[in-house]
């Protein structure tokens, strides 16, 4: 069991180390390729849209043939092979096409990893493992990647970013190879012949729509918070500190999540808590607060993202039949990615004129998400215990 925990923790660390380099620093490499702001925006948004296509198809294949670990390895290998070619690519059309190809394989990786991780938390390895304590190493790796890549780029040129992404892609393949023999369902589960009933599919859809709305409401803070803080006179170091507060709070929530989801209603309470915190956070951000209240709002990231993430994937794991475990996680990831891409573009239109008031739209989106979740979760805990309870 310790070996399984280590392999899954390493897998999450490798996946999120890459994200910790990609999200903050890939736009710097794009700028070094002489792309303008509009072109950079399209390249950055393209992977989010690619997930809408790739995630449902790839996860459906993994479920149908019960090959989640091998599918994860195949996708990771494509990313590893494709990433170095970015260093040999120039010009907007070529870069965009290659980024989309890589994104089609990269998009499903976390959903596939979560399918394996949820099997561990539901007893797939003989004893339940704590999903949150495995997943938190992804957040730790993300923060380490932020700091290490940022420090290296003080001395290295932007071209080094592709090298760092390639190294992280190789690490992901190694971690995926170590996960090949891990089971992807609990021993007692049996693949149903008829799949999920129509009422249950509607409930799954409402949970996905609600959770995706809450997660996508982070679009404005991801895209424009640093720019806004700097325009208000905060230094880049202070902005980094504010981002670090969010990552720390996320790690804390992931570390204690196993205790928070005890009982049938635990994950439902967790996801609704995350949605409520998102509404409060975005309303607070719309008031353009000073550094102290802003720090408190950033500390709520552990709830707005972390609690929403854990609660939603556990609820979907409970609602979905064994033959749809990877698919529902893929649907969730595709939904929030697509909606977030749209909200980032809308924020890009609103922010120049509305500034911090753009967060009011995010609060409304999070509120809609909470309403959808309330409709979906009515009576969920009453029918049978939550299967993905961690110990």
Long-range contacts (C-beta under 8 A, 24 or more apart in sequence): 1-125, 1-126, 1-127, 1-129, 4-120, 4-125, 4-129, 4-182, 5-120, 5-129, 5-133, 5-134, 7-175, 7-178, 7-179, 7-182, 8-113, 8-116, 8-117, 8-120, 8-129, 8-134, 8-179, 8-182, 9-133, 9-134, 9-137, 10-137, 10-175, 10-178, 11-113, 11-116, 11-172, 11-175, 11-176, 11-178, 11-179, 12-113, 12-117, 12-134, 12-135, 12-137, 12-138, 12-141, 13-137, 13-138, 13-140, 13-141, 13-175, 14-141, 14-168, 14-171, 14-172, 14-174, 14-175, 15-109, 15-110, 15-113, 15-138, 15-172, 15-175, 16-137, 16-138, 16-139, 16-141, 16-142, 16-145, 17-141, 17-142, 17-144, 17-145, 17-168, 17-171, 18-145, 18-165, 18-168, 18-169, 18-171, 18-172, 19-142, 19-145, 20-141, 20-142, 20-143, 20-144, 20-145, 20-146, 20-149, 21-145, 21-149, 21-161, 21-164, 21-165, 21-168, 22-165, 24-146, 24-149, 24-150, 25-149, 25-150, 25-153, 25-161, 25-164, 26-161, 26-165, 28-153, 28-158, 28-161, 29-86, 29-158, 29-159, 29-161, 29-162, 30-95, 31-158, 32-157, 32-158, 32-159, 33-90, 33-91, 33-95, 35-92, 35-95, 39-92, 39-96, 41-345, 41-348, 42-96, 43-92, 43-95, 43-96, 43-99, 45-341, 45-344, 45-345, 46-96, 46-99, 46-100, 46-103, 47-99, 47-100, 47-102, 47-103, 47-106, 47-107, 47-337, 48-337, 48-338, 48-340, 48-341, 49-337, 49-338, 49-341, 50-100, 50-103, 50-104, 50-107, 51-103, 51-107, 51-108, 51-333, 51-334, 51-337, 51-338, 52-334, 52-337, 52-338, 53-104, 53-334, 54-103, 54-104, 54-105, 54-107, 54-108, 54-334, 55-107, 55-108, 55-111, 55-330, 55-331, 55-333, 55-334, 55-337, 56-327, 56-330, 56-331, 56-334, 58-107, 58-108, 58-112, 58-330, 59-108, 59-111, 59-112, 59-115, 59-326, 59-327, 59-329, 59-330, 59-331, 60-326, 60-327, 60-330, 62-112, 62-115, 62-326, 63-323, 63-324, 63-325, 63-326, 63-327, 64-323, 66-184, 66-191, 68-112, 68-115, 68-116, 68-184, 68-326, 69-112, 69-116, 69-176, 69-179, 69-180, 69-181, 69-182, 69-184, 70-180, 71-108, 71-112, 72-108, 72-109, 72-112, 72-113, 72-116, 72-176, 72-179, 73-173, 73-176, 73-177, 73-179, 73-180, 74-105, 75-105, 75-106, 75-108, 75-109, 75-112, 76-105, 76-109, 76-169, 76-172, 76-173, 76-176, 77-173, 77-176, 78-102, 78-105, 79-105, 79-106, 79-109, 79-169, 79-172, 80-166, 80-169, 80-170, 80-172, 80-173, 83-162, 83-165, 83-166, 83-169, 84-162, 84-166, 86-162, 86-165, 87-159, 87-162, 87-163, 107-333, 107-334, 107-337, 108-330, 108-333, 109-172, 110-333, 111-326, 111-329, 111-330, 111-332, 111-333, 112-326, 112-329, 112-330, 113-179, 114-313, 114-329, 115-184, 115-325, 115-326, 115-329, 116-179, 116-182, 116-184, 118-313, 118-314, 118-317, 118-325, 118-329, 118-388, 119-182, 119-183, 119-184, 119-185, 119-186, 119-325, 120-182, 121-314, 121-388, 121-389, 121-390, 122-186, 122-317, 122-387, 122-388, 122-389, 123-186, 123-187, 123-188, 124-182, 124-183, 124-184, 124-185, 124-186, 124-187, 125-182, 125-183, 126-187, 127-391, 128-389, 128-390, 128-391, 129-390, 130-257, 130-258, 130-390, 130-391, 131-257, 131-258, 131-310, 131-314, 131-388, 131-390, 132-253, 132-254, 132-255, 132-256, 132-257, 132-258, 132-310, 132-390, 133-254, 133-255, 133-257, 133-258, 133-390, 135-254, 135-310, 136-250, 136-251, 136-254, 136-255, 139-247, 139-250, 139-251, 139-254, 139-306, 140-251, 142-247, 143-244, 143-247, 143-248, 143-251, 146-240, 146-243, 146-247, 150-240, 184-325, 184-326, 185-322, 185-325, 186-387, 189-322, 190-322, 191-321, 191-322, 191-323, 192-321, 192-322, 192-323, 195-321, 195-323, 195-324, 196-319, 196-320, 196-321, 196-324, 200-319, 203-319, 203-376, 203-380, 204-316, 204-319, 204-320, 204-328, 204-331, 206-372, 206-373, 206-375, 206-376, 207-312, 207-315, 207-316, 207-319, 207-372, 207-373, 207-376, 207-377, 208-312, 208-316, 208-328, 208-331, 208-332, 208-335, 209-335, 209-369, 209-372, 210-271, 210-275, 210-312, 210-368, 210-369, 210-370, 210-371, 210-372, 210-373, 210-375, 210-376, 211-271, 211-308, 211-311, 211-312, 211-332, 211-336, 211-369, 211-373, 212-332, 212-335, 212-336, 212-339, 212-369, 213-339, 213-365, 213-366, 213-368, 213-369, 213-372, 214-271, 214-274, 214-275, 214-278, 214-304, 214-308, 214-365, 214-366, 214-369, 214-370, 214-373, 215-305, 215-308, 215-309, 215-336, 215-340, 216-336, 216-339, 216-340, 216-342, 216-343, 216-365, 217-278, 217-282, 217-343, 217-362, 217-363, 217-365, 217-366, 217-369, 218-278, 218-304, 218-305, 218-340, 218-362, 219-340, 219-341, 219-343, 219-344, 219-347, 219-362, 220-282, 220-343, 220-344, 220-347, 220-351, 220-358, 220-359, 220-361, 220-362, 221-282, 221-285, 221-359, 221-362, 222-340, 222-344, 223-344, 223-347, 223-348, 224-347, 224-348, 224-351, 224-358, 225-285, 228-351, 228-355, 228-356, 232-288, 234-291, 238-291, 242-294, 242-295, 242-298, 243-298, 245-295, 245-298, 245-299, 245-301, 246-298, 246-299, 246-301, 246-302, 246-305, 247-301, 248-299, 248-302, 249-298, 249-299, 249-300, 249-301, 249-302, 249-303, 249-306, 250-301, 250-302, 250-305, 250-306, 251-302, 252-302, 253-302, 253-303, 253-306, 253-307, 253-310, 254-302, 254-306, 254-310, 257-306, 257-307, 257-310, 257-390, 258-390, 258-391, 260-307, 261-310, 261-311, 261-314, 261-386, 261-388, 261-389, 261-390, 262-389, 263-381, 263-385, 263-386, 263-389, 264-380, 264-381, 264-382, 264-384, 264-385, 264-386, 265-381, 265-386, 266-386, 266-389, 267-310, 267-311, 267-312, 267-314, 267-315, 267-318, 267-386, 267-388, 268-311, 268-315, 268-373, 268-377, 268-380, 268-381, 269-311, 270-307, 270-308, 270-310, 270-311, 270-314, 271-307, 271-308, 271-311, 271-312, 271-315, 271-373, 271-377, 272-311, 272-370, 272-373, 272-374, 272-377, 273-303, 273-307, 273-311, 274-303, 274-304, 274-305, 274-306, 274-307, 274-308, 274-309, 274-311, 275-308, 275-366, 275-367, 275-369, 275-370, 275-373, 276-370, 277-303, 277-304, 277-307, 278-303, 278-304, 278-308, 278-362, 278-363, 278-366, 278-369, 279-363, 279-366, 279-367, 279-370, 282-359, 282-360, 282-362, 282-363, 282-366, 283-359, 283-360, 283-363, 285-356, 285-359, 285-362, 286-356, 286-357, 286-358, 286-359, 286-360, 286-363, 287-356, 288-355, 288-356, 304-366, 314-386, 314-388, 315-377, 315-380, 315-386, 317-387, 317-388, 318-380, 318-386, 318-387, 318-388, 319-380
